[in-house]
Amino acid sequence: MYKSVLDYFEETVKRVPEKKAIRHNEDDCTFAMLQEQAQKLGSYMIELVGDIKNRPIVVLLPKSMDAVVADLGISYSCNIFNNLDVKTPVHRLENIIKLLKPVMVITNNAYKDMLSWQEYDVKLLNLDETVLCDININAEELEKRRKELIDTDPFCIINTSGSTGTPKGVVLNYKSFFDFVTWADETFSFDGNEVIGALSPIVFDIYDFELCMMMFKGATIVLLDSSLGVFPARLLEELQKKQVNFIFWVPTIMVNIANMDLLAKLPLPDLKTVWFAGEVFPTKQFNYWKKMLPQAVFANLYGPIEITLDCIYYIVDKRYNDEEPLPIGIPCNNTDILILNDEDQLCRSGEEGEICVRGTSLAMGYYNNPEKTKAAFVQNPLNHAYPERIYRTGDIASVEEDGLIHFKGRKDSLIKHQGYRIELGEIEHEIVNNLKLVPNCCVVYDKENKKIVLFYEGKGTTEKEIRKALAGSFPRYMIPTVYHEMEELPRNTNGKIDRLKLSTMI
């Protein structure tokens, strides 16, 4: 019985040791080479931290083979990897470190001085100063630790935005990944010959799926620099060059490619499977992709990070009009979707309610944050016989006459923007409470134009000043793109800022 992703990886290495596991630019790495490097790094980490298990270890590296080796090495040490964006502002990085209290950070010369790590009681492992070829593999200790693992132990932590300014660390375990990859394999008949065009940043859960596809099935990951999203023609050229046959992308870049009609100039005959998730894919642009790639299977997936990748899917096998939204579909295996009304009763057909999820895909909770965990992961209100957790997504949907789930929108201030999940309240909190730039503000989302819009009470504060201040607190994707100074923000009858009214003003 396999208990960790490494059990699958070990079997894959035995089966295809000389096959390419990772390709990045002009470099590549076989499965055997990747295993050796990860085992050496895992052995070295055990030497440095001792008998510590199931604790966070932060990876502060750019998207690279080094980052993949670090993640696998952490898994071999039986600890939890947490990938951070190297462009994370220092203030936000501090908040994450304070929350997770990692035992170690793995980085390189370029990023080793981002924080004074000793101040936070964090060991530093600098890969530029670590010669892996000189490290001996402690096979006995690695094997011992693997045997002690259970499948509900944590695999990774993924950071998501939090309303009070501190990101939440979503803890995902091995079993949830087992179940998802098993479902994916059974549904799409993967054969291990997949060449994955990995465009997502390594802080995304999509990357973790790609990692598991490599370890479970023997797929090859082509690490695509996330910056290529700005140069879609070069991106398609790279897909052609590397003969990519599987992609799992956020729709934003796919919309741009469609609008520029690039697939007519740069066709992708090798592409056989196209998954998309993270935000709504406008049907007009989707239809372009489907028309230009008749050989491909297209699947629309839905699920917040707390669900281990995705919990609902729809293989788009029929024609939809350009103005007709795509369904999100039906539950994945081992997952049950409850669409509940305001009285916590199941909605009737066509009735809108909140998507709630039960099953093995649920995250373990938020690391070191029991209050947020308790609020989001609650007892199933339909089950009074025994403890059973569900996750309340905050997303609104309905089951229509076609029997498929249709996404309708959000019920709160949480949004998906450029594939990232963002609490608009975190932006507001930073502006008003931490930076004290303005006395009051409200952030709303322009879904049609995919822009974050800031309304604020001015006192002479300029857009330039706000942008500059926020650049020190947030990554670029969280900084508002549209600014409206107001003498006074509109209020509703209870005195709260009227978000609904502001939403009509964008």
C-alpha positions in Angstrom: 0.0 0.0 0.0 1.4 3.4 -1.0 1.3 6.0 1.7 3.2 8.9 0.2 3.8 10.4 -3.3 7.4 9.2 -2.9 6.2 5.5 -3.0 4.8 6.2 -6.5 7.9 8.1 -7.5 10.2 5.3 -6.4 8.3 2.9 -8.6 8.3 5.3 -11.5 12.1 5.6 -11.3 12.5 1.8 -11.4 10.3 1.7 -14.5 11.7 4.6 -16.5 15.0 5.7 -15.0 16.4 7.3 -18.1 13.3 9.1 -19.2 13.2 12.9 -19.0 11.4 14.0 -15.9 12.0 17.8 -16.0 12.9 20.1 -18.9 13.7 23.7 -18.4 15.0 25.9 -21.2 17.8 23.8 -22.7 18.5 21.8 -19.5 16.8 18.5 -18.6 16.9 15.9 -15.9 16.1 12.2 -16.0 14.0 10.4 -13.3 17.1 8.7 -11.9 19.0 12.0 -11.7 16.1 13.7 -10.1 15.7 10.9 -7.5 19.4 11.0 -6.6 19.5 14.8 -6.2 16.3 14.8 -4.1 17.5 11.9 -1.9 20.9 13.7 -1.3 19.1 17.0 -0.4 16.6 15.1 1.8 19.5 13.4 3.6 21.3 16.7 4.1 18.2 18.3 5.5 17.8 15.5 8.0 21.4 16.0 9.1 20.7 19.7 9.6 17.3 19.6 11.4 17.5 16.2 13.1 14.5 14.2 14.0 11.9 16.8 12.9 9.0 15.6 10.8 5.7 17.1 9.5 7.0 20.7 9.9 7.0 23.4 7.2 10.1 24.1 5.2 10.0 27.1 3.0 11.3 27.1 -0.6 12.3 30.6 -1.8 13.5 29.9 -5.3 12.5 30.9 -8.8 10.7 28.3 -11.0 13.5 25.9 -11.8 14.8 22.4 -11.5 16.3 23.4 -8.2 12.8 24.2 -6.9 11.6 20.8 -7.9 14.5 19.1 -6.3 13.9 21.1 -3.1 10.2 20.1 -3.0 11.1 16.4 -3.4 13.9 16.6 -1.0 11.6 18.1 1.6 9.2 15.2 1.0 12.0 12.7 1.5 12.8 14.3 4.8 9.1 13.8 5.7 8.4 17.5 6.1 6.0 19.9 4.4 7.1 22.1 1.5 5.8 25.6 1.1 6.8 27.4 -2.1 7.0 31.2 -2.0 7.1 33.7 -4.8 10.6 35.2 -5.0 8.8 38.5 -5.8 6.9 38.5 -2.5 7.3 41.8 -0.8 9.4 41.6 2.4 6.5 42.7 4.7 4.3 39.8 3.3 7.2 37.4 3.6 7.6 38.3 7.2 3.9 37.6 7.9 4.2 34.2 6.3 7.3 33.2 8.2 5.7 34.4 11.5 2.6 32.3 10.8 4.3 29.1 9.6 7.4 29.2 11.8 9.3 27.0 9.4 12.4 25.0 10.5 14.3 25.9 7.4 14.3 28.0 4.3 15.9 26.7 1.1 17.1 29.5 -1.2 20.1 30.7 -3.2 22.5 33.7 -3.3 20.0 35.9 -5.0 17.4 35.7 -2.3 19.2 34.6 0.9 19.2 38.1 2.3 15.5 38.9 1.9 15.1 38.4 5.7 17.4 38.0 8.7 16.5 34.3 9.0 18.2 33.9 12.4 15.9 36.5 13.9 13.0 34.1 13.1 14.9 31.0 14.3 15.0 29.6 10.8 17.9 27.6 9.4 19.2 28.7 6.0 20.1 26.2 3.3 21.7 28.0 0.4 21.8 25.8 -2.7 24.5 27.9 -4.3 26.8 26.9 -1.3 25.6 23.2 -1.3 27.5 20.7 -3.4 25.0 17.9 -3.8 27.5 15.5 -5.4 29.5 15.6 -2.2 26.5 14.5 0.0 26.0 10.9 0.8 22.5 9.5 0.7 21.3 8.2 4.0 19.2 5.4 2.5 18.4 3.7 5.8 17.0 6.9 7.4 15.1 7.9 4.3 13.4 4.5 4.1 12.7 4.5 7.8 10.9 7.9 7.6 8.9 6.8 4.5 7.6 3.7 6.3 6.6 5.9 9.3 4.4 8.1 7.1 0.7 7.7 6.9 -1.4 8.8 3.9 -3.2 11.6 5.9 0.1 13.3 6.8 0.7 16.7 5.2 2.3 17.0 1.8 2.4 20.7 1.1 1.2 24.1 2.3 -0.2 26.7 -0.2 -0.6 30.3 0.8 -3.7 32.1 0.1 -4.9 35.7 0.8 -6.3 36.5 4.2 -8.8 39.3 5.1 -6.7 40.6 8.1 -3.5 41.0 6.2 -1.8 37.7 7.0 -2.0 35.0 4.3 -3.5 31.6 5.2 -1.5 28.5 4.8 -3.7 25.7 3.4 -2.5 22.3 4.4 -3.0 19.4 1.9 -2.2 15.8 2.6 -1.0 12.9 0.5 -4.3 11.0 0.3 -6.1 14.0 -1.3 -3.5 14.0 -4.1 -3.8 10.2 -4.5 -7.5 10.5 -5.0 -7.3 13.4 -7.4 -4.6 11.9 -9.6 -6.4 8.5 -9.6 -9.6 10.2 -10.7 -7.7 12.1 -13.4 -6.0 9.0 -14.6 -9.3 7.0 -14.8 -11.2 9.8 -16.4 -8.7 10.9 -19.0 -6.8 7.6 -19.6 -3.3 9.0 -19.0 -0.6 6.7 -20.2 2.6 8.3 -18.8 3.5 9.8 -22.2 2.2 13.2 -21.2 4.4 16.2 -21.9 3.1 18.9 -19.6 3.5 22.6 -20.5 3.8 23.8 -16.9 3.0 27.6 -17.0 1.7 28.2 -13.5 3.9 29.6 -10.8 5.2 27.1 -8.3 3.0 28.7 -5.7 -0.1 27.4 -7.5 -1.8 24.1 -6.7 -1.7 23.4 -10.4 2.1 23.0 -10.1 1.6 20.4 -7.3 -0.7 18.4 -9.6 2.0 18.6 -12.4 4.5 17.4 -9.8 2.3 14.4 -8.9 1.7 13.5 -12.6 5.4 13.3 -13.0 5.8 11.1 -9.9 2.7 9.0 -10.3 2.6 8.4 -14.1 6.1 9.2 -15.3 4.9 12.3 -17.2 7.5 14.9 -18.4 7.2 18.4 -17.0 8.3 21.2 -19.2 8.9 24.2 -16.9 7.7 27.3 -18.7 8.9 30.6 -17.3 5.8 32.4 -16.1 7.0 35.5 -17.8 6.2 33.9 -21.1 2.5 34.7 -20.4 3.4 38.3 -21.5 4.7 37.0 -24.8 2.1 34.5 -26.1 3.7 34.0 -29.4 7.0 32.9 -27.8 5.0 30.7 -25.4 3.3 28.9 -28.3 6.7 28.5 -30.0 8.0 26.8 -26.9 5.0 24.4 -26.8 5.7 23.5 -30.4 9.5 23.1 -29.8 9.0 20.8 -26.7 6.0 18.9 -28.3 3.8 19.6 -25.3 0.6 17.5 -25.4 -1.0 18.5 -22.1 -1.7 21.9 -20.5 -3.5 22.9 -17.3 -3.8 26.7 -17.4 -5.6 29.6 -16.0 -7.8 31.0 -18.9 -6.3 34.6 -18.9 -3.4 33.8 -21.3 -5.7 31.5 -23.4 -8.1 34.5 -23.9 -5.2 36.6 -25.1 -4.0 34.0 -27.5 -7.6 33.7 -28.9 -8.0 37.5 -29.2 -4.7 37.6 -31.2 -5.6 34.7 -33.4 -2.2 33.1 -32.7 -3.2 29.5 -33.1 -3.7 30.2 -36.9 -0.1 31.2 -37.2 1.3 28.8 -34.5 -0.7 25.6 -34.6 -0.3 23.0 -31.8 -0.9 19.6 -33.5 0.6 17.8 -30.5 -1.7 19.2 -27.9 -4.2 16.5 -26.9 -5.5 17.5 -23.5 -6.4 21.0 -22.4 -7.5 21.7 -18.8 -8.5 25.1 -17.5 -9.5 26.4 -14.1 -9.1 29.3 -11.7 -11.5 31.7 -13.4 -14.3 31.8 -15.9 -13.2 31.1 -19.5 -15.4 33.4 -21.8 -17.1 31.0 -24.2 -16.3 33.1 -27.3 -12.6 32.7 -26.7 -13.0 29.0 -25.6 -14.8 28.3 -28.9 -11.8 29.6 -30.8 -9.5 27.2 -29.0 -11.9 24.3 -29.6 -12.2 25.1 -33.3 -8.4 25.5 -33.7 -7.6 22.3 -31.8 -10.2 19.7 -33.0 -8.0 16.9 -31.8 -7.9 18.0 -28.2 -10.1 17.1 -25.2 -11.1 20.2 -23.3 -12.1 20.1 -19.6 -13.4 22.9 -17.4 -12.4 22.4 -13.7 -13.5 24.1 -10.5 -12.3 24.1 -7.0 -10.7 26.4 -4.4 -7.3 25.6 -2.9 -9.0 24.1 0.2 -10.3 21.2 -2.0 -6.9 19.9 -3.3 -6.9 21.2 -6.8 -10.5 20.7 -8.1 -13.7 19.0 -7.1 -16.0 19.6 -10.1 -15.3 19.1 -13.8 -16.9 19.2 -17.2 -15.5 17.7 -20.4 -16.8 20.2 -23.0 -18.0 17.8 -25.7 -20.8 19.9 -27.2 -21.1 23.3 -28.9 -22.0 26.4 -26.8 -23.0 29.8 -28.2 -20.5 32.6 -27.6 -22.8 34.3 -25.1 -23.6 31.0 -23.3 -21.5 30.3 -20.1 -19.8 27.0 -19.8 -21.0 24.7 -17.0 -18.5 23.6 -14.4 -20.1 20.1 -14.5 -20.3 17.2 -12.1 -18.3 16.1 -9.0 -15.0 14.3 -9.3 -14.8 10.8 -7.8 -14.8 10.6 -4.0 -16.3 14.1 -3.8 -19.9 15.2 -3.0 -21.2 18.6 -3.8 -23.9 20.1 -1.7 -25.6 23.3 -2.9 -27.2 24.8 0.2 -29.6 27.7 0.5 -29.6 30.3 3.3 -31.4 27.8 5.6 -28.7 25.2 5.0 -31.1 23.0 3.0 -30.4 21.5 -0.4 -31.4 23.7 -3.3 -34.0 22.7 -5.8 -33.1 22.4 -9.5 -32.4 25.9 -10.8 -32.2 27.4 -7.3 -29.0 29.2 -6.5 -27.0 28.4 -3.3 -23.6 28.1 -1.9 -21.2 25.3 -3.1 -20.2 23.1 -0.1 -17.9 20.1 -0.5 -17.4 16.9 1.4 -15.0 14.1 0.8 -11.3 13.1 1.0 -10.3 16.1 -1.1 -10.8 18.6 1.7 -7.7 20.3 3.1 -6.6 19.6 6.6 -7.2 23.2 7.5 -5.2 26.4 7.8 -1.8 26.0 9.4 -1.5 27.5 12.8 -5.0 29.2 12.4 -7.7 27.2 14.3 -10.2 30.0 14.2 -10.2 30.4 10.4 -10.2 26.6 10.1 -13.2 26.3 12.3 -15.1 29.0 10.4 -14.5 27.4 6.9 -14.5 23.7 7.7 -17.8 23.0 9.4 -20.1 20.2 10.4 -22.4 19.0 7.6 -25.8 20.6 8.5 -27.5 17.7 6.7 -25.8 15.1 8.9 -26.6 15.0 12.6 -25.6 11.4 13.2 -21.8 11.7 13.3 -19.0 14.2 12.8 -18.6 15.0 9.1 -16.7 18.1 7.8 -17.7 20.1 4.8 -16.0 23.1 3.3 -18.1 26.2 2.6 -16.6 27.7 -0.6 -18.4 31.0 -0.6 -19.2 30.4 -4.3 -22.7 30.5 -5.6 -24.0 27.9 -8.1 -27.1 26.0 -9.3 -27.9 22.6 -10.7 -29.8 23.3 -14.0 -32.1 21.1 -16.0 -29.2 19.6 -17.8 -28.1 18.1 -14.5 -24.9 20.1 -14.6 -23.6 22.6 -12.0 -23.4 26.2 -13.3 -21.2 28.7 -11.5 -22.9 32.0 -10.7 -20.4 34.1 -8.7 -19.1 34.9 -5.2 -21.1 35.6 -2.0 -18.4 37.6 -0.3 -15.2 39.6 -1.0 -13.1 36.7 -2.2 -12.2 36.8 -5.9 -10.1 34.8 -8.4 -7.8 37.2 -10.3 -5.1 36.0 -12.8 -5.5 32.6 -11.2 -4.8 33.9 -7.7 -7.4 33.8 -4.9 -7.5 37.2 -3.3 -9.4 38.5 -0.2 -10.3 42.0 -1.2 -10.6 42.7 2.6 -6.8 42.1 2.9 -6.1 45.0 0.4 -8.5 47.3 2.4 -7.0 46.3 5.7 -3.5 47.1 4.4 -4.5 50.5 3.0 -6.5 51.7 6.0 -5.0 49.9 9.1 -1.4 49.2 8.3 -0.3 51.8 5.9 -2.9 54.4 7.1 -3.0 55.9 3.6 -6.7 56.9 3.8 -9.4 56.8 6.5 -11.8 54.6 4.5 -11.8 52.6 1.3 -13.5 49.8 -0.5 -12.1 47.4 -3.1 -14.5 45.8 -5.7 -13.8 43.6 -8.6 -14.7 44.4 -12.2 -15.3 40.8 -13.5 -15.9 41.8 -17.1 -12.6 43.6 -17.5 -10.8 41.6 -14.8 -9.6 44.7 -12.9 -9.3 45.4 -9.1 -11.0 48.7 -8.4 -10.2 50.9 -5.4 -12.7 53.5 -4.1 -11.3 55.7 -1.3 -12.0 58.8 0.7 -9.1 61.1 -0.4 -7.7 63.8 1.7 -5.3 64.5 -1.2 -3.8 61.0 -1.3 -2.9 60.3 -4.9 -3.1 57.1 -6.9 0.7 57.1 -7.4 1.2 57.3 -3.6 -1.1 54.4 -3.0 0.5 52.2 -5.7 4.0 52.9 -4.4 3.0 52.1 -0.8 1.2 48.9 -1.8 4.2 47.7 -3.9 6.0 47.2 -0.6 3.2 45.0 0.8 1.7 43.0 -2.0 2.7 41.1 -5.2 1.8 43.0 -8.3 -1.4 40.9 -9.0 -2.9 42.2 -5.7 -2.4 45.9 -6.4 -5.6 47.7 -7.7 -5.5 48.8 -11.3 -8.3 51.4 -11.2 -8.6 54.2 -8.6 -11.6 56.4 -7.7 -11.1 59.2 -5.1 -14.4 60.1 -3.4 -15.4 62.8 -0.9 -17.4 60.2 0.9 -18.1 56.5 0.3 -21.8 55.6 0.0 -23.3 53.8 3.0 -26.2 51.5 3.4 -28.9 51.7 6.1 -26.7 50.1 8.8 -23.9 52.5 8.2 -21.6 50.1 6.3 -20.0 50.9 3.0 -22.4 50.0 0.3 -20.3 47.6 -1.8 -23.2 46.8 -4.1 -23.7 50.4 -5.1 -20.0 50.8 -5.7 -20.0 47.7 -7.9 -22.5 49.5 -10.2 -20.1 52.4 -10.5 -17.1 50.6 -12.1 
